[in-house]
Structures are given as C-alpha cells and as structure tokens.
Amino acid sequence: MGAVDTEFAEAKGRSMPSKEQFVRVLLVDDDEDMYILTRQLLRQAPGTSYEIDWVPTAQEALDELGQQYDIVLLDYVLHEATGLEVLREIVRKRPHLPVIILTAHGNREIDVEALNAGAADYIAKSELNPNLLDRSIRYALERSLKLRELEQLADRLQVANARLSHKNEELEQFIYMASHDFREPLRQIMSFSEFLRRDIGHTLSGRAEQSLNFMVGAAKRMDDLVEALAKLLRASRKEITRVRVSLDQCVDRALEELTERVRTSNATIIRDPMPHARCEPTSMAHLFQNLIDNALKYCDKPHPEIHLTAEKGGQKWILGVKDNGCGIAQEHYNKIFSPFRRLHRRDQCEGTGIGLAICKKVVEAHGGEIWVESEVGKGSHFKFTLGATGFTTNTTDDLEETP
Ligand code: ADP
C-alpha cells in the first residue's frame, strides 16, 4: 500500500517523499499500452519511487477512489466519459487528491479548462518522459500539501475570528454595564448622602459630618474609577480609521480643550511645526490633550514650560510633550503606562491613573511606540512614534515618509 498518505494534512511536518518512500499512482486510461509506458517511465524517474495501478474506465476509477492513492493520472479522452467529467467527480469526492490530466496533444483550451476544473497539471502524452512526469507529480503533491496547509490555516483563522468577535461582544456588554449599571448604585449613594446632609446636616456632630464627607468622596472616587475603566476598555476595543491630517490641527484641538487650564496655570507653550500623518484625528487630539494635561498637572514650578516637539529620527518622526515639572525616576518609566498606576498620592494630585494607559493604546493602535525620558526635579519628555506608515509628509518639504 502507498507509503505516502493521501490525507497530507495528517502528515504534519512531513516533507515530500524520498526515494525510500513510494508514491501510489492511479492511471486512468483506456489504452493498456499507455499503462505499460507510464509504468516504465515512472521506474526511470530520478527522484521518487512509484507504485502504479491501472484502470481503463471512468467507473472503475471512481470505484478505486476509496483506495489510498496519492495521485491520479487521468486520460482526457475516455470511451464512456470525458476526462473532465471524471475530474470533476474526483474533485468532488476527494478534493485533496491531485489529478494530472494527460492529453493526446497539447491543447491550450483543454488545458485551461482542466486547470479551472481543479486539475493540478496537464501533460501532452507526446512529450512524456521520466523527468517531466516525475517533476509534474512532485509539484502536484507539493501543491496539494501546501493547499491543505493553507486550508487548515484558514480554518484556524476562522475559529480565532469567531472567538474574537464573541470576546468583543462580551467586552461590549461589560463596557455597557461598567458605564451604566455599575455607576448607578454609586450615584444613589452620592444623591442619598446629599439628601441626608440636607435633612439632618445641621444636627450632625463634626465627626459625623466628616464621615459623611468621606462616604461621598469614596463613592465619587469609585465612580471616577469605573468611568476610567470603561474608557480604557473602549480604547482597547476601538478600531482606528486613518485619514491624512496635519497634526498641528490635532494639537489645536487639544489646546482648545485646555485653554482655561493653560491660562490659570501661567504656562508657556512652545510648538514645533508638526508633520502630516495618516491617523485618527480625534484619538490623536486626545493623546496630545492627555500629555499636555499631565505636563500642567505634575509641574511643581510657578511657570510651567511645555514644549511640543517634533523631530525626525531616520525614517521616523518622533513627536513629544516636554515639561519642566517634577520628573520621573527611571525605575517608574514603564510602570506609569500600566492602568491605574500612579506615582502621586490623591492628596498631592487628583487622578485615576488611566490617562497614560489610554495614550499607549492609541499609539499602539497606530502601530507606534510611546516612552518617557526624564530627570527628577527637572522635567519629563514623553515621546511617541506612529509606526512606519503613520506619517505621510513633512509640512515644509513635503517628503514622502513611508519607506
Ligand atoms: P493620572 O494623571 O490620572 O494619575 P496617568 O496615567 O496620566 O494618570 O499618569 C500616571 C502617573 O504618571 C501619574 O499619576 C503621575 O504620577 C505620573 N506622571 C504622568 N505624567 C507625568 C509628568 N508629566 N510628570 C511627572 N509625572 C507624571
């Protein structure tokens, strides 16, 4: 029996047959002389050992398909049916069994038709020789193996996609619950505490009032954290749609949102001209807003100085937000990009510890990286890239950025 199993999928990691193995061939041809000739040619084949069986009719060929053949050589013209009809039947019954069509003379139309119907190859009988036959069979087997592997990959991809969309649905439900259901009880605690304060506030002792304030404060913080969590989950799930924009416009939007904060904190903002980029403008504006907001928030100097930087490092643009704030010790450089990780206590600076985690998600969704360089007491420089295809042109020289 054939040593090369027809179901190549099961032969995972197995290479093509060597001389020690043999390939089992079924020849379908109504001419016995053709069988004798093919058997002889296969014996002389240089690369592989072959074992050949012969059937003269289409019906016998189809009956034989239950056998473990590795490949079929099929005559294009049979007495009772055309080779094409038999080919279609074989492809239907055994889609992974390679079939090579043998034609009396080369005929382009027949050849194309045979390939379209699923033949692995075609050979004109007049051109048959050991090398050609051996090579054609080996290619057909190799192709069938690769096709099967591809099909398996596609199947796995489909399963993974189905799993992913199921997970996304679950995440979607969780985000909905986090934004609505989880926050509802917290809002009730806050409202009823206010009713309590209104109704009996004047009778409360100083300590009781303090406890009430702690309770409201804790509920508010919990509400902020739940909202932050929902924001983070939304950012993880978001698929970005890139459009080409000037990043200066994104910076404009970010600064517009922060007008009051910039004014009251007495900050100076210096802006480098930004390049154009293929990105999602809203996410990009939020990214700048988060980083500028932090630069203002974590500044211990009377005059915050914020520099929005844009420098070209090789093929990439590196953008950044530099401040003269309190700085960050090197051991915390990575930590601060994880959700809910803060270096400041609540009584020093309000926050949920989610801003930089969202910045990281936005940058990574654009194929880029974000990091910080800093010196404690002197300031920090948050830098990011947008991946190889992120930036398109320079504002000044209009250079193509993509490599
Ligand atoms: P949040 O500001 O809500 O705490 P972030 O994720 O934006 O959350 O920041 C995480 C932590 O990183 C902050 O709590 C702060 O300790 C530190 N940090 C962020 N930006 C700066 C900055 N520009 N200078 C110094 N420390 C910073």
Boltz pocket constraint, residues with backbone or C-beta under 6 A from the ligand:
constraints:
  - pocket:
      binder: B
      contacts: [[A, 290], [A, 291], [A, 294], [A, 295], [A, 298], [A, 323], [A, 325], [A, 326], [A, 327], [A, 328], [A, 336], [A, 338], [A, 341], [A, 342], [A, 343], [A, 344], [A, 350], [A, 351], [A, 352], [A, 353], [A, 354], [A, 355], [A, 356], [A, 357], [A, 380]]
      max_distance: 6.0
